[in-house]
C-alpha cells in the first residue's frame, strides 16, 4: 500500500489541492466551506482507493482550521506546516519559488 500526498494552498474563500500519486498528479479547486470539504473528500477517495492519504497545508491563521478538523475526523492524516519551514526548504534547494 502506497501513500498519496496532497498539498493544499488555502485562502479565505477557496483552496487548491494538488494530489501526487507516484508520477501522476491531479489538481482541483474547492470552496472553503463544508460543501467544499465534502467534495474534496470525495475527490480524495476517487484517487486514493485503498492507499493511505496524507494532506499537507500551510499554516495560514484560521483559514485551514475547519478543513484540517474535517479531514482529521474523517480519518485522513493531516499536517499543518509552518511557512518558514517551506521557505527554508526552498532556499535549501536553491529555488526562488515555493510551488
C-alpha positions as CSV (number, residue, x, y, z in Angstrom):
1,X,0.0,0.0,0.0
2,X,1.5,3.4,-1.0
3,X,0.8,6.8,0.3
4,X,-0.8,9.6,-1.7
5,X,0.3,13.1,-0.8
6,X,-1.9,16.1,-1.3
7,X,-0.7,19.7,-1.0
8,X,-3.3,22.3,-0.2
9,X,-3.0,26.1,-0.8
10,X,-5.7,27.7,1.2
11,X,-7.3,31.1,1.3
12,X,-10.4,32.7,3.0
13,X,-12.8,31.7,0.1
14,X,-11.2,28.8,-1.7
15,X,-8.5,26.2,-1.5
16,X,-6.5,24.5,-4.3
17,X,-5.3,20.9,-4.0
18,X,-2.6,19.0,-5.8
19,X,-2.6,15.3,-5.4
20,X,0.6,13.3,-6.1
21,X,0.4,9.6,-6.7
22,X,3.7,8.2,-7.9
23,X,4.4,10.1,-11.1
24,X,0.8,11.1,-11.6
25,X,-0.7,14.4,-10.4
26,X,-4.2,15.9,-10.3
27,X,-5.3,19.4,-9.4
28,X,-8.6,20.8,-8.3
29,X,-10.1,23.8,-6.5
30,X,-12.8,23.8,-3.8
31,X,-14.8,26.4,-1.8
32,X,-13.5,26.8,1.8
33,X,-16.9,25.7,3.3
34,X,-18.4,22.5,4.5
35,X,-19.7,21.6,1.0
36,X,-16.2,22.1,-0.4
37,X,-14.8,19.8,2.3
38,X,-17.3,17.1,1.3
39,X,-16.5,17.5,-2.4
40,X,-12.7,17.4,-1.5
41,X,-13.2,14.2,0.5
42,X,-15.0,12.6,-2.5
43,X,-12.2,13.7,-4.8
44,X,-9.6,12.2,-2.4
45,X,-11.5,8.9,-2.3
46,X,-11.7,8.8,-6.1
47,X,-7.9,8.8,-6.4
48,X,-6.8,7.2,-3.2
49,X,-8.9,4.0,-3.4
50,X,-7.1,1.7,-0.9
51,X,-4.0,3.8,-0.4
52,X,-3.0,5.9,2.6
53,X,-3.6,9.6,2.2
54,X,-1.5,12.5,3.8
55,X,-2.8,16.0,3.3
56,X,-0.3,18.9,4.0
57,X,-1.3,22.6,4.2
58,X,0.5,25.7,5.2
59,X,-0.4,27.4,8.5
60,X,-2.5,30.4,7.4
61,X,-4.1,31.6,10.5
62,X,-7.7,30.4,10.8
63,X,-8.3,29.6,7.1
64,X,-7.3,26.0,7.3
65,X,-8.6,25.1,10.8
66,X,-12.1,23.8,9.7
67,X,-10.7,21.8,6.8
68,X,-8.0,20.3,8.9
69,X,-10.5,19.2,11.6
70,X,-12.9,17.8,8.9
71,X,-10.1,15.7,7.4
72,X,-8.8,14.5,10.7
73,X,-12.2,13.5,11.9
74,X,-12.6,11.6,8.6
75,X,-9.5,9.5,9.3
76,X,-7.1,11.3,7.0
77,X,-3.6,12.2,8.1
78,X,-3.2,16.0,8.2
79,X,0.0,18.1,8.6
80,X,-0.1,21.8,9.1
81,X,3.3,23.2,8.2
82,X,5.0,26.5,9.3
83,X,5.5,28.7,6.3
84,X,9.1,29.4,7.5
85,X,9.9,25.7,7.1
86,X,8.6,25.8,3.5
87,X,10.7,28.9,2.7
88,X,13.7,27.3,4.4
89,X,13.3,24.1,2.3
90,X,13.1,26.1,-1.0
91,X,16.2,28.0,0.0
92,X,18.0,24.8,0.7
93,X,17.0,23.5,-2.7
94,X,18.3,26.8,-4.3
95,X,14.8,27.6,-5.6
96,X,13.2,31.0,-5.6
97,X,9.6,29.8,-5.8
98,X,7.8,27.7,-3.2
99,X,5.4,26.0,-5.6
